[in-house]
Amino acid sequence: MSHDTPQKLLEQGMAMLLQRGYNDMGVTALLEATQIPKGSFYHHFSSKEDFALQVIDVYMTEVHKGLDHFLGDKSVPPLKRVRGFFEGTVQKYRGEGYLGCLLGGLGQELSGVSETFRLKVEECFNLIAGRIAVVLQEAIDDGDLAKGTDPQKMAELLVNCWEGAALRTRLRRDPAPLMEMLDFYFRTAAA
């Protein structure tokens, strides 16, 4: 059995989960799209839930690569690095047809019915906010944000606002809500 099989399933599954959601993504449709036999799916994943949780892990690997790329460039001022991450994410969304955030979509769909998914998605959002908070602390230290600003709360607010704007972007298939939110957030933060 090929080592490429689980990766192929996860990549196709990520696209299908983003487009269709968990409940409308059938394993049969996934197998047809990848031309992988059913037995191979269950060799690599114990259930559809296990599969979707692993898709989230793959998604988060991509998110962390983006965070590393944008937040790690110390030659750029902290607030520009944070905004750069989100602007880079808008470009990723553009390539996917403005379907928004996989975490947000799955969180909205499943958090009321699955404690496992609710906790997993919340953990992911907390990890993202935590990474952003570190850079916001740099902005405070540099004097770009007011002393006394709580970088963790500010990062959580940014993630919360982003997710709401991502939903509106998905509804409209237009990046305007994301860009308007970023303009407002960073204009207000720097004031």
Secondary structure, DSSP 8 states (H G I E B T S, - for coil): --THHHHHHHHHHHHHHHHH-TTT--HHHHHHHHT--HHHHHHH-SSHHHHHHHHHHHHHHHHHHHHHHHHT-TTS-HHHHHHHHHHHHHHHHHHTTS---HHHHHHHHHTTT-HHHHHHHHHHHHHHHHHHHHHHHHHHHTTSS-TT--HHHHHHHHHHHHHHHHHHHHHHT-SHHHHHHHHHHHHHHT-
